Amino acid sequence: MLHHLPNLVTILRAIGGIAGAWLLLQSAGAALEEAAVFYAILSGAVFVAAALSDWLDGWLARRLGVQTALGALLDPIADKVLTGAYLVAYTLIAGGNPALAIPVGIILLRDVIVTGLRLAGPARDSAAYTVTGDAKAKTALTMIVVAVPFALAGFADIADWFYVWVGGVWLVAALTVWSAIPYLRSAFR
């Protein structure tokens, strides 16, 4: 049973992303301020727990000696589901504001393409589709950017920081495109 634990943590991260994003949307649509605060805090807690699980699943796999190809495939997919769900929720809350919707669309499109290449690639060359250092840095930055509105809540009027934060999302989108280049090169070889 313990040898499945890292993959279970990874799967729970993806589920947590969807659940946390739903909670964020509930917060934005709540009629009462108390309910909005409750859902926002719960959404933030789910995000933090899920983001920390990105470290935990890898540590468990190494510690238990159960690193698998399935785990290596599931881990970046869970990261994409986690961050993508929250970015979509933020975009919906912002009313589809193009300043946010465009970089989020770029991020999601890249993630779908790279995941597709990973799923199609192992039959040809599994080493060509391993997670790159740039992709890991992009994921870490994405998690930070997703967490920023939670960190600002209670300390600043988020509306005043919206376009500064959106600039961070654009930076993530640029890194997203940059980190896709090695995967695209491998696909066209």
Beta strands, then each sheet from edge to edge (+ up, - down):
end
